[in-house]
Amino acid sequence: MDLYRASAIGGPRCSVLAGRLDEPLAGTSAVASTWLCIEQPGPWGREALLESHLEQVVGRELAERAKGTGVRIAMIRRPGNHPDRHRPTPHRIYVAHTRPGRSWLERGRVADVKELLDLDFAAAGAGEPTGYGEPVTEPLLLVCTNGRRDVCCALLGRPVAAALFATHGEQAWECSHLGGHRFSPTAVLLPHGYSYGRLDVLAAERLLAPDAGVLIERCRGRSTWSPAGQVADLAVRWAISDRDPDGVRVAEVRPDGAGRWLVTVSHVDGRRWAVPVVERTSAELRSASCGAKPTPMTVLDVDGRPELI
C-alpha cells in the first residue's frame, strides 16, 4: 500500500509499482487471432480509434464490425512529433494473422479508411488473406505509446519506438492501446502475435533480428490464445527452451473448476503436455494503470510443472 500512496502523490507510476512487486507478465497479452493496423497520424485520445483525426463514425463502424471476429484494430503512426494537422494522406495498412503454422503479414495503402469497411472481418479473423496489400516477410513491431490512455506508455514507449525506427524504418511503429500499461514499455510482434513487456531498446532490437524467435524472458503471451493458454504456452517453452514461434501450440483449454484450467499443449515434433493453470490473488495492491484505484494483484500461474502425456 505504501507504494500506491507514493504514486497517488506523484511518486512511482503504475509500471514502477508492478515492477517492484515483480508482477508476472505471462497471460496478460491482448487476445486476437488477427490484427488490423491502421496508420493515423496526429494526436490520439484515450480511445484512439474514436478520438483522432479519423472520422468518429468510421471508427465506430470499424469497431462494431470487428466485434466477435477475432480481429483487433490498432492505430499506428510513425515515431516522432505528432502535430495537430488535418492533411489528408494515404494510410498505410497492415493485416497480420497469428496462428502458428498459418501466420502471415500483408502491407498496403488506402486513400480513405472508409475503404476498410468493405473488409470481411470474419474471414480475416479466421486467417484468410485480405488482399489489401502485398505479403511481407519481415517482422513488424508495434510499441504502445498512447499517453492519453496511460502516461507510462508515452514516457517509456516513445524512446524505444524512436530508436527502433531510426535503425529499422517501417518495421517499427508507435501504436495505440495494447493493454497492460503497468508493463510498459509494451509491444506486439507481428505476424506471430507475441506480446512483450518491460522492454528496452536492446531487447526490442533482438525481436527484430533475423530468426530471433520468442523472447521468453519478457513475453506476455501469444494473442492467438486465451490468457490460460498463453501461460501454458510459455511454461512449456521455459521447460524445453523452445523459442521457435511455430514449435509450440495450444491444443485445448478446458475449465477445471473455479479459477482453474487444464491446458493441453502440443509440439510440432509430436510431444504433448498437460499444463494445470490456476488463478491466484495476492494481498499486494497495485494499480492496473496510472491513477486507477489500487486492487489486489490477480495473476495466472502454472500449478506445478507441465507434464508429458
KOLTORSE-179455 format. One record per residue: residue in one letter; x, y negated, z negated of N, C-alpha, C in turn. Coordinates in steps of 0.2 Angstrom, whole numbers. Layout:
// KOLTORSE-179455
<A <X Y Z> <X Y Z> <X Y Z>>
...
This chain:
// KOLTORSE-179455
<M <4 6 0> <0 0 0> <4 -6 0>>
<D <10 -6 -3> <15 -12 -3> <17 -14 4>>
<L <18 -9 8> <20 -10 15> <14 -14 18>>
<Y <8 -12 17> <2 -16 21> <2 -23 18>>
<R <2 -24 11> <2 -31 9> <7 -35 12>>
<A <13 -32 13> <18 -36 16> <16 -38 23>>
<S <13 -34 27> <10 -35 34> <5 -40 34>>
<A <1 -40 29> <-5 -45 29> <-3 -52 28>>
<I <3 -53 25> <5 -60 23> <11 -62 28>>
<G <11 -58 34> <16 -60 39> <22 -56 39>>
<G <23 -50 35> <29 -46 35> <29 -41 40>>
<P <31 -35 39> <31 -29 44> <25 -28 48>>
<R <25 -27 54> <19 -26 58> <18 -19 58>>
<C <12 -17 62> <10 -10 62> <15 -5 64>>
<S <19 -7 69> <24 -2 71> <30 -1 66>>
<V <31 -6 62> <36 -5 57> <34 -1 51>>
<L <27 -2 50> <24 2 44> <24 9 46>>
<A <22 11 52> <21 18 55> <28 21 55>>
<G <33 17 57> <40 20 57> <43 21 50>>
<R <41 17 45> <43 18 38> <40 24 35>>
<L <34 25 37> <30 31 35> <32 37 39>>
<D <36 37 44> <38 42 49> <32 46 51>>
<E <27 42 54> <20 45 56> <22 48 63>>
<P <20 55 63> <21 59 69> <18 56 75>>
<L <22 57 81> <20 55 87> <15 60 91>>
<A <16 66 89> <13 72 93> <5 71 92>>
<G <2 72 98> <-5 72 98> <-9 66 98>>
<T <-5 60 100> <-8 53 100> <-8 50 107>>
<S <-7 54 112> <-7 51 119> <-15 50 121>>
<A <-16 45 125> <-22 45 128> <-24 51 132>>
<V <-30 53 133> <-32 59 136> <-35 57 143>>
<A <-31 59 149> <-34 58 155> <-30 63 160>>
<S <-34 66 165> <-31 70 170> <-28 66 175>>
<T <-31 60 177> <-29 56 182> <-28 49 180>>
<W <-23 45 182> <-23 38 181> <-24 34 187>>
<L <-28 29 187> <-28 24 192> <-25 18 190>>
<C <-20 15 193> <-16 10 191> <-17 4 196>>
<I <-20 -2 193> <-21 -7 197> <-17 -13 196>>
<E <-13 -16 201> <-9 -22 200> <-14 -28 199>>
<Q <-13 -31 193> <-17 -38 192> <-13 -43 189>>
<P <-10 -47 193> <-5 -52 190> <-9 -57 185>>
<G <-5 -61 182> <-8 -66 177> <-9 -63 170>>
<P <-12 -67 166> <-13 -65 159> <-19 -60 158>>
<W <-19 -56 153> <-24 -51 151> <-27 -53 145>>
<G <-33 -51 144> <-36 -52 137> <-36 -45 133>>
<R <-39 -45 128> <-39 -39 124> <-41 -33 128>>
<E <-47 -33 132> <-49 -28 137> <-47 -30 143>>
<A <-41 -28 146> <-38 -31 152> <-42 -30 158>>
<L <-46 -24 158> <-50 -23 164> <-55 -28 165>>
<L <-58 -31 159> <-63 -35 159> <-61 -43 158>>
<E <-55 -44 156> <-53 -50 154> <-46 -52 157>>
<S <-47 -53 164> <-41 -55 168> <-43 -59 174>>
<H <-39 -60 179> <-42 -64 185> <-46 -59 189>>
<L <-46 -53 188> <-51 -48 191> <-58 -50 189>>
<E <-62 -50 195> <-69 -51 193> <-72 -47 188>>
<Q <-75 -49 183> <-78 -45 177> <-83 -40 180>>
<V <-87 -42 184> <-92 -37 187> <-89 -31 190>>
<V <-83 -32 194> <-80 -27 197> <-76 -23 192>>
<G <-73 -26 187> <-70 -22 181> <-75 -18 178>>
<R <-81 -20 176> <-86 -16 173> <-89 -10 177>>
<E <-89 -12 183> <-92 -6 188> <-86 -1 188>>
<L <-80 -3 189> <-75 2 189> <-75 6 183>>
<A <-75 3 177> <-75 7 170> <-81 11 170>>
<E <-87 9 172> <-93 14 172> <-92 20 177>>
<R <-89 19 183> <-88 24 187> <-83 29 185>>
<A <-78 27 181> <-73 31 178> <-75 36 173>>
<K <-81 34 169> <-83 37 163> <-84 45 165>>
<G <-82 49 161> <-83 56 161> <-80 60 167>>
<T <-75 56 171> <-72 59 176> <-65 62 175>>
<G <-62 60 169> <-55 61 168> <-50 56 170>>
<V <-53 51 174> <-49 46 176> <-48 40 171>>
<R <-42 38 170> <-41 32 165> <-38 27 170>>
<I <-41 21 169> <-39 15 173> <-34 11 169>>
<A <-28 9 172> <-23 5 168> <-22 -1 173>>
<M <-21 -7 170> <-19 -13 173> <-12 -13 173>>
<I <-9 -15 179> <-1 -16 179> <1 -22 182>>
<R <7 -25 180> <9 -31 183> <17 -31 182>>
<R <20 -35 186> <27 -35 186> <30 -38 180>>
<P <35 -35 177> <38 -39 171> <40 -46 172>>
<G <40 -50 167> <42 -57 168> <36 -62 165>>
<N <37 -68 167> <32 -73 166> <25 -71 169>>
<H <20 -73 166> <13 -72 169> <9 -78 169>>
<P <11 -83 174> <7 -90 174> <0 -89 176>>
<D <-4 -93 173> <-11 -93 174> <-13 -96 181>>
<R <-12 -92 186> <-14 -94 193> <-19 -89 196>>
<H <-23 -92 201> <-28 -88 204> <-27 -87 211>>
<R <-21 -86 213> <-20 -85 220> <-22 -78 222>>
<P <-26 -77 228> <-27 -70 230> <-21 -67 233>>
<T <-20 -61 231> <-14 -57 234> <-16 -50 234>>
<P <-13 -46 239> <-14 -39 239> <-12 -36 232>>
<H <-16 -31 230> <-15 -27 224> <-11 -20 225>>
<R <-6 -19 222> <-3 -13 223> <-7 -8 219>>
<I <-8 -2 221> <-12 3 218> <-8 10 217>>
<Y <-8 13 212> <-5 19 211> <-10 24 208>>
<V <-11 30 210> <-15 35 208> <-11 41 206>>
<A <-12 44 200> <-7 50 198> <-12 55 195>>
<H <-11 61 197> <-14 67 194> <-9 71 190>>
<T <-11 73 184> <-6 75 179> <-5 83 178>>
<R <-10 87 181> <-10 94 179> <-3 97 181>>
<P <0 101 176> <6 105 178> <5 109 184>>
<G <10 109 189> <10 113 195> <6 110 200>>
<R <2 105 198> <-3 101 203> <-2 94 203>>
<S <3 91 200> <4 84 199> <6 81 205>>
<W <3 74 206> <5 71 212> <4 63 210>>
<L <8 59 215> <8 52 214> <7 49 221>>
<E <2 44 221> <1 40 228> <2 33 226>>
<R <4 29 231> <5 22 231> <2 19 237>>
<G <-1 13 236> <-4 10 241> <-6 3 240>>
<R <-10 -1 244> <-12 -8 243> <-19 -9 245>>
<V <-22 -13 241> <-29 -15 243> <-29 -23 243>>
<A <-33 -26 248> <-33 -33 248> <-38 -36 243>>
<D <-43 -31 241> <-48 -33 236> <-49 -27 232>>
<V <-49 -28 225> <-50 -22 221> <-57 -19 222>>
<K <-62 -23 225> <-68 -20 226> <-68 -14 230>>
<E <-63 -14 234> <-62 -8 239> <-62 -1 235>>
<L <-59 -2 228> <-59 4 224> <-66 7 222>>
<L <-71 3 223> <-77 5 221> <-80 11 226>>
<D <-76 12 231> <-78 17 236> <-74 24 234>>
<L <-70 23 229> <-66 29 227> <-71 35 224>>
<D <-69 41 225> <-73 46 222> <-70 48 216>>
<F <-72 45 210> <-69 46 204> <-69 53 202>>
<A <-74 57 203> <-75 64 201> <-70 68 204>>
<A <-69 67 211> <-64 71 215> <-57 69 212>>
<A <-55 63 211> <-49 61 209> <-47 64 202>>
<G <-52 64 198> <-51 67 191> <-50 74 191>>
<A <-53 78 197> <-52 85 197> <-45 86 201>>
<G <-42 81 203> <-35 82 206> <-35 82 214>>
<E <-40 79 217> <-40 79 224> <-36 72 226>>
<P <-31 72 231> <-28 66 233> <-33 61 236>>
<T <-32 55 234> <-37 50 236> <-37 47 243>>
<G <-31 47 246> <-29 44 252> <-29 37 252>>
<Y <-28 34 246> <-27 27 246> <-20 25 247>>
<G <-15 29 248> <-8 27 249> <-4 33 251>>
<E <2 32 251> <7 37 253> <10 41 247>>
<P <12 47 248> <14 51 242> <21 48 240>>
<V <22 48 233> <28 45 230> <31 51 226>>
<T <38 52 227> <41 57 224> <45 55 218>>
<E <47 48 217> <50 45 211> <45 44 206>>
<P <47 45 199> <43 44 194> <41 37 193>>
<L <36 36 189> <33 29 188> <32 28 180>>
<L <35 23 177> <35 22 170> <31 16 169>>
<L <25 16 165> <21 11 163> <22 9 156>>
<V <25 3 154> <26 1 147> <21 -4 145>>
<C <18 -2 139> <12 -6 137> <15 -13 134>>
<T <12 -18 137> <14 -25 135> <8 -29 133>>
<N <2 -26 132> <-4 -30 131> <-4 -33 124>>
<G <-1 -39 124> <0 -43 117> <-7 -45 114>>
<R <-12 -46 119> <-18 -49 116> <-22 -43 112>>
<R <-20 -37 114> <-23 -31 111> <-19 -30 104>>
<D <-12 -30 104> <-8 -29 98> <-1 -33 100>>
<V <1 -37 95> <7 -41 96> <13 -36 97>>
<C <13 -31 93> <19 -26 94> <20 -24 101>>
<C <15 -23 105> <16 -21 112> <20 -26 116>>
<A <18 -33 114> <21 -38 118> <29 -39 116>>
<L <29 -40 109> <36 -41 106> <41 -35 108>>
<L <39 -29 108> <43 -24 108> <43 -21 115>>
<G <38 -21 119> <37 -18 125> <40 -22 131>>
<R <39 -28 131> <41 -33 136> <49 -32 138>>
<P <53 -33 133> <60 -32 134> <62 -25 137>>
<V <59 -20 135> <60 -13 138> <58 -14 146>>
<A <52 -16 147> <49 -16 154> <54 -21 158>>
<A <56 -26 156> <60 -31 160> <67 -28 161>>
<A <70 -24 156> <76 -21 158> <76 -16 163>>
<L <71 -12 163> <70 -6 167> <68 -9 174>>
<F <64 -14 175> <63 -17 181> <69 -20 185>>
<A <74 -23 181> <80 -25 183> <84 -20 187>>
<T <84 -14 184> <88 -9 187> <84 -4 191>>
<H <77 -3 190> <73 2 194> <68 -1 198>>
<G <67 -7 198> <62 -10 203> <55 -8 201>>
<E <51 -6 206> <44 -4 206> <43 2 203>>
<Q <48 6 200> <47 12 196> <45 10 189>>
<A <46 4 187> <44 1 180> <39 -5 181>>
<W <34 -4 177> <29 -9 177> <26 -11 169>>
<E <24 -17 168> <20 -18 162> <13 -15 163>>
<C <10 -13 158> <3 -10 158> <-1 -12 153>>
<S <-7 -11 153> <-12 -13 148> <-12 -7 143>>
<H <-17 -8 139> <-18 -4 133> <-17 4 134>>
<L <-12 7 130> <-11 14 131> <-13 18 124>>
<G <-15 14 119> <-17 17 113> <-10 18 109>>
<G <-11 18 102> <-5 19 98> <-1 13 97>>
<H <-3 7 96> <1 1 96> <6 2 90>>
<R <5 6 85> <9 7 80> <16 11 82>>
<F <15 14 88> <21 17 90> <25 13 95>>
<S <24 7 96> <27 3 101> <35 3 100>>
<P <38 2 105> <36 2 112> <33 9 115>>
<T <27 8 118> <24 15 121> <24 14 128>>
<A <24 20 131> <24 21 139> <21 27 141>>
<V <19 28 147> <17 34 150> <21 35 157>>
<L <24 41 158> <27 43 164> <23 47 168>>
<L <22 44 174> <18 47 179> <22 50 185>>
<P <20 56 188> <14 58 188> <12 64 182>>
<H <17 65 178> <16 71 174> <12 69 168>>
<G <11 63 166> <7 60 161> <9 61 154>>
<Y <15 62 153> <18 62 146> <19 55 143>>
<S <16 54 137> <16 48 134> <22 48 129>>
<Y <25 42 128> <30 41 123> <30 35 119>>
<G <33 36 113> <33 30 108> <40 29 105>>
<R <40 23 102> <46 21 99> <52 21 104>>
<L <51 19 110> <56 19 115> <61 13 114>>
<D <67 14 117> <71 9 118> <74 9 125>>
<V <78 4 127> <80 4 134> <83 11 136>>
<L <88 13 132> <92 19 133> <87 25 134>>
<A <82 26 130> <78 32 130> <73 31 137>>
<A <71 25 138> <67 24 144> <71 25 150>>
<E <77 23 150> <82 25 156> <82 32 157>>
<R <83 36 152> <83 43 153> <77 46 156>>
<L <71 43 155> <65 45 158> <65 45 165>>
<L <68 39 168> <68 38 175> <74 41 178>>
<A <78 45 175> <84 48 178> <81 54 182>>
<P <85 56 187> <83 62 191> <83 68 187>>
<D <77 72 187> <77 78 184> <77 77 176>>
<A <74 72 174> <75 70 166> <71 75 162>>
<G <66 78 164> <62 82 160> <58 78 155>>
<V <55 82 150> <52 79 144> <56 77 139>>
<L <56 71 137> <60 69 131> <56 70 125>>
<I <57 76 122> <53 79 117> <53 75 111>>
<E <59 72 109> <60 69 103> <56 63 102>>
<R <54 59 108> <50 53 107> <43 54 111>>
<C <41 60 112> <35 62 115> <28 62 111>>
<R <23 59 114> <17 59 110> <12 64 113>>
<G <13 67 119> <9 72 122> <8 71 129>>
<R <5 76 132> <3 75 139> <-4 73 140>>
<S <-6 68 144> <-13 66 144> <-17 71 147>>
<T <-15 76 150> <-19 81 153> <-23 85 147>>
<W <-20 86 141> <-23 90 136> <-26 86 131>>
<S <-30 89 127> <-34 86 121> <-28 85 116>>
<P <-30 81 110> <-24 80 105> <-22 86 102>>
<A <-26 91 101> <-23 98 98> <-19 101 103>>
<G <-21 101 110> <-17 104 115> <-10 100 116>>
<Q <-10 94 115> <-4 90 115> <1 92 110>>
<V <-2 93 104> <3 95 98> <6 102 99>>
<A <1 107 102> <3 114 103> <9 114 109>>
<D <7 110 114> <12 110 120> <19 108 117>>
<L <19 103 113> <26 100 111> <29 105 106>>
<A <25 108 102> <28 113 97> <31 119 100>>
<V <28 121 106> <31 127 110> <38 124 113>>
<R <37 118 116> <43 115 119> <49 115 114>>
<W <48 112 108> <53 112 102> <56 119 101>>
<A <51 124 101> <53 131 99> <58 134 104>>
<I <57 133 110> <61 136 115> <65 131 119>>
<S <65 125 117> <70 120 120> <68 119 128>>
<D <62 119 129> <60 118 136> <58 111 138>>
<R <61 108 143> <60 101 145> <57 101 152>>
<D <56 106 155> <53 106 162> <45 104 161>>
<P <43 99 164> <36 97 164> <31 102 166>>
<D <33 106 171> <28 111 173> <29 118 170>>
<G <34 119 165> <36 125 162> <31 127 157>>
<V <28 123 153> <23 124 148> <16 122 149>>
<R <11 126 148> <4 124 150> <-1 126 144>>
<V <-5 122 143> <-11 124 138> <-16 128 141>>
<A <-17 134 139> <-22 138 142> <-29 138 139>>
<E <-29 137 132> <-35 137 129> <-35 133 122>>
<V <-40 129 121> <-40 126 114> <-47 128 111>>
<R <-47 132 106> <-53 134 103> <-53 132 95>>
<P <-59 128 94> <-60 126 87> <-60 132 82>>
<D <-57 131 77> <-56 137 72> <-58 134 65>>
<G <-64 131 64> <-66 128 58> <-65 121 58>>
<A <-67 117 53> <-67 110 52> <-60 108 52>>
<G <-58 104 57> <-51 101 57> <-46 106 59>>
<R <-47 112 62> <-43 117 64> <-44 119 71>>
<W <-39 121 75> <-39 123 81> <-34 129 82>>
<L <-36 134 86> <-31 139 89> <-30 138 96>>
<V <-24 136 98> <-22 134 104> <-18 140 108>>
<T <-20 142 114> <-15 146 117> <-11 143 122>>
<V <-5 144 122> <0 140 127> <4 145 131>>
<S <4 144 137> <7 149 142> <14 146 145>>
<H <18 150 147> <24 148 151> <24 151 158>>
<V <27 147 162> <27 150 169> <31 157 170>>
<D <35 158 165> <38 165 165> <34 171 162>>
<G <27 169 160> <23 174 158> <22 175 150>>
<R <26 171 147> <25 172 139> <19 168 137>>
<R <16 170 131> <11 166 129> <11 166 121>>
<W <9 160 118> <9 159 111> <2 157 108>>
<A <1 159 102> <-5 157 98> <-2 151 94>>
<V <-5 145 94> <-2 140 90> <-8 137 86>>
<P <-8 138 79> <-13 135 75> <-12 128 73>>
<V <-16 124 75> <-16 116 74> <-21 114 69>>
<V <-19 110 64> <-23 108 58> <-23 100 58>>
<E <-28 97 56> <-28 90 54> <-27 89 47>>
<R <-22 85 46> <-20 83 39> <-21 76 37>>
<T <-23 74 31> <-24 67 29> <-19 66 24>>
<S <-15 60 24> <-10 58 19> <-13 53 15>>
<A <-11 53 9> <-13 47 4> <-10 41 6>>
<E <-5 41 11> <-2 34 13> <-7 30 17>>
<L <-7 24 16> <-11 20 20> <-7 16 26>>
<R <-10 16 32> <-6 12 37> <-12 9 41>>
<S <-10 4 45> <-15 1 50> <-13 4 57>>
<A <-19 5 60> <-18 8 67> <-16 2 72>>
<S <-17 -4 70> <-14 -10 74> <-13 -16 70>>
<C <-10 -21 72> <-9 -26 68> <-15 -30 66>>
<G <-16 -31 60> <-22 -35 57> <-28 -30 56>>
<A <-27 -24 58> <-33 -19 56> <-33 -17 49>>
<K <-39 -15 47> <-40 -13 40> <-35 -6 39>>
<P <-32 -6 33> <-27 0 32> <-32 6 30>>
<T <-30 12 33> <-34 18 32> <-29 23 31>>
<P <-31 29 28> <-26 35 26> <-24 37 33>>
<M <-17 40 33> <-14 42 39> <-17 49 40>>
<T <-20 50 46> <-23 57 48> <-19 59 54>>
<V <-16 65 54> <-11 67 59> <-13 75 61>>
<L <-11 77 67> <-12 84 69> <-5 87 68>>
<D <-5 93 65> <1 96 64> <0 104 66>>
<V <6 107 67> <6 114 68> <6 118 61>>
<D <1 122 60> <1 126 53> <5 132 54>>
<G <12 131 53> <16 137 54> <20 136 60>>
<R <21 142 64> <25 141 70> <21 145 76>>
<P <23 143 82> <20 146 87> <22 153 87>>
<E <17 158 88> <18 165 88> <17 168 95>>
<L <22 172 97> <21 175 103> <16 180 103>>
<I <12 181 108> <6 186 109> <7 190 115>>
